[in-house]
Amino acid sequence: MAKKDNVLIVSLACSECGRRNYHTTRNRQNRRDKLVLRKYCKWCRRHTAHKEV
């Protein structure tokens, strides 16, 4: 189980409009790079890449 200090709460922002639509957790030890997920943006009305802010 991950320690509390290794788990970060991060915001995901749409790469096209820049709005912060989602929040998720990321383990600092397992993922060193920035998180990029394809999620639905309700302002763009399509699936876009959401990057960690």
GIZI-V436325 format. One record per pair of residues at least 12 apart in sequence whose C-alpha atoms are under 10 Angstrom apart, sorted by the first residue. I is the first residue (numbers start at 1). J is the second residue. Records with the same first field share a line. If there is no record, write none. Layout:
BEGIN
I->J / J
END
This chain:
BEGIN
2->27 / 28 / 29
3->27
4->27
5->27 / 28
6->26 / 27 / 28 / 29 / 30
7->25 / 26 / 27 / 28 / 29 / 30
8->24 / 25 / 26 / 27 / 28
9->23 / 24 / 25 / 26 / 27
10->22 / 23 / 24 / 25 / 26 / 34 / 35 / 51 / 52 / 53
11->23 / 24 / 25 / 35 / 50 / 51 / 52 / 53
12->24 / 35 / 36 / 37 / 39 / 49 / 50 / 51 / 52 / 53
13->36 / 37 / 39 / 41 / 48 / 49 / 50 / 51 / 52 / 53
14->36 / 37 / 38 / 39 / 40 / 41 / 43 / 44 / 47 / 48 / 49 / 50 / 51 / 52 / 53
15->36 / 38 / 41 / 48 / 49 / 50 / 51 / 52
16->41 / 43 / 44 / 48 / 49 / 50
17->41 / 43 / 44 / 48
18->50 / 51 / 53
19->41 / 42 / 43 / 44 / 50
20->41 / 50 / 51 / 52 / 53
21->39 / 40 / 41 / 42 / 43 / 50
22->39 / 40 / 41 / 50 / 51 / 52
23->52 / 53
24->52
26->52
33->52
34->51 / 52 / 53
35->50 / 51 / 52 / 53
36->49 / 50 / 51 / 52 / 53
37->49 / 50 / 51 / 52
38->50 / 51
39->51
END
